[in-house]
């Protein structure tokens, strides 16, 4: 499977979005492979993590996020769901789950319902070790064009997540304790 080729297929006419997506996804995938190796993942699982980390944000192209070159109609919150649908159409259902479960530290079904979020009526939280590793590593890297490639500190990530609920920050802290050896 060629994740870079798949990104090019969907981003061929959008240089800014592709450049930002590629730089962000490469940073996430590099860290995710390191974390997975340290966590004792198998070679097959590490390969899946590398592929999925490169593809986790593929759906941003269809969102309204002009600061990163995306001029679609969907709210940015839906980029994971859109990415899921894109990868299912590509015949990659397992990779698709990473897309829909990586937003924040995951979004619970109760949160979707209580907040009336425009998301499918199902839990969107990472479950597998691969999904958790990618979700964790994604928090360290912004798609802000002025900060591409810069690794955020855990303290900054925690402060950012606290805006969405203490449970999000707590989950990240647990992951950080697990993966930062």
C-alpha positions, -999 to 999 in steps of 0.1 A, spaced: 0 0 0 13 34 -10 -1 61 15 18 90 -2 4 80 -36 -31 79 -20 -27 114 -6 -15 126 -40 -45 111 -56 -69 131 -35 -48 163 -32 -33 166 -67 -50 200 -74 -42 216 -40 -6 223 -33 -10 242 0 -33 216 16 -11 187 3 21 203 16 7 210 51 -10 176 53 22 158 42 45 176 66 20 171 95 14 135 87 51 126 83 59 141 117 30 122 133 40 89 115 77 93 125 68 97 162 42 70 160 66 45 146 91 53 174 64 50 200 52 17 185 87 3 184 93 12 221 59 -3 230 70 -36 215 46 -36 185 52 -62 158 67 -53 124 32 -58 108 16 -35 134 43 -8 130 38 -9 92 0 -4 97 7 25 121 30 41 96 5 39 68 -25 50 90 -6 79 105 2 92 71 -35 89 61 -52 99 94 -61 134 82 -68 127 45 -104 140 50 -93 176 57 -95 184 20 -133 185 21 -135 208 51 -138 246 54 -103 253 67 -88 280 44 -58 287 67 -45 253 57 -56 254 21 -89 235 24 -119 250 8 -146 223 12 -180 227 27 -178 205 57 -170 217 92 -135 208 103 -149 185 130 -160 162 103 -125 156 88 -122 123 105 -155 110 94 -148 122 58 -114 105 59 -131 73 72 -155 74 42 -127 81 17 -106 52 30 -135 28 30 -141 36 -6 -104 29 -12 -108 -5 3 -90 3 36 -116 -2 63 -91 -7 91 -72 25 83 -105 42 81 -112 35 117 -80 55 126 -94 85 108 -127 85 126 -113 79 160 -83 103 162 -101 137 168 -89 151 201 -84 121 223 -116 106 209 -152 116 212 -176 95 232 -212 87 222 -225 105 252 -205 136 242 -218 134 207 -254 132 220 -251 157 248 -235 184 227 -255 176 196 -224 172 175 -229 166 138 -212 132 140 -224 97 135 -243 82 165 -215 59 176 -184 62 198 -155 77 180 -127 69 205 -95 50 197 -97 14 207 -68 -6 193 -32 1 204 -24 14 169 -53 38 170 -43 51 205 -6 55 195 -16 76 164 -41 97 183 -15 103 210 12 113 186 -11 135 165 -15 158 195 21 168 193 20 184 159 -1 212 146 -12 219 110 -7 256 116 16 266 87 37 287 110 44 257 134 46 228 110 71 202 123 74 219 157 67 194 184 44 207 211 52 201 248 30 178 268 20 208 290 8 228 260 -11 198 247 -28 193 281 -38 230 283 -52 228 248 -72 196 256 -86 211 289 -106 235 267 -126 205 256 -129 189 290 -108 176 318 -115 140 307 -96 148 274 -65 161 293 -67 131 317 -67 106 289 -37 123 272 -18 123 305 -25 85 309 -12 79 273 18 101 280 27 82 311 23 49 291 43 60 260 70 84 272 96 61 287 
